């Protein structure tokens, strides 16, 4: 039922968890519904975004969370 509604069961049973854990869980739930082709595409895109973001952060142009 939680998965169908898109609710993280951990948020109900373990409310003391951090926001980072919550974001990670949301990301994992989203990925769990993807096809293999979608996962391959998302992985490629996200690698490039991280490379760019980290480079920009090194020169102080982008602030990462």
C-alpha positions in Angstrom: 0.0 0.0 0.0 2.8 2.4 0.8 4.5 1.9 -2.5 1.3 2.3 -4.4 0.7 5.6 -2.6 4.3 6.7 -3.0 4.7 7.0 0.8 7.9 6.0 2.5 7.0 3.5 5.2 10.2 4.4 7.0 8.9 8.0 7.5 6.0 6.5 9.5 8.0 3.9 11.5 11.3 5.9 11.8 10.3 9.6 11.9 13.7 10.6 13.4 15.6 9.9 10.2 17.4 12.8 8.5 16.3 14.7 5.4 19.2 13.2 3.5 17.9 9.7 4.2 14.5 10.8 3.1 15.8 12.3 -0.2 17.8 9.1 -0.8 14.7 6.9 -0.2 12.6 9.1 -2.5 15.2 8.7 -5.2 15.4 5.0 -4.7 11.6 4.6 -4.9 11.6 6.6 -8.1 14.3 4.5 -9.6 12.5 1.3 -8.6 9.7 2.1 -11.0 12.1 2.7 -14.0 12.7 0.3 -16.9 16.3 -0.9 -17.7 16.5 1.6 -20.5 15.3 4.5 -18.3 17.9 3.5 -15.6 20.7 3.5 -18.2 19.7 6.9 -19.5 19.3 8.4 -16.0 22.6 7.0 -14.9 24.4 8.6 -17.8 22.7 12.0 -17.4 23.3 12.1 -13.7 27.0 11.3 -14.0 27.4 14.2 -16.4 25.4 16.6 -14.1 27.5 15.6 -11.1 30.8 16.1 -12.9 29.6 19.6 -14.1 28.2 20.5 -10.6 31.3 19.5 -8.8 33.6 21.3 -11.2 31.5 24.5 -10.8 31.6 24.1 -7.0 35.4 23.9 -7.1 35.5 27.4 -8.6 32.8 28.7 -6.3 30.1 29.2 -9.0 27.6 26.6 -7.7 26.7 25.9 -4.2 25.8 22.2 -3.6 23.6 20.9 -0.8 
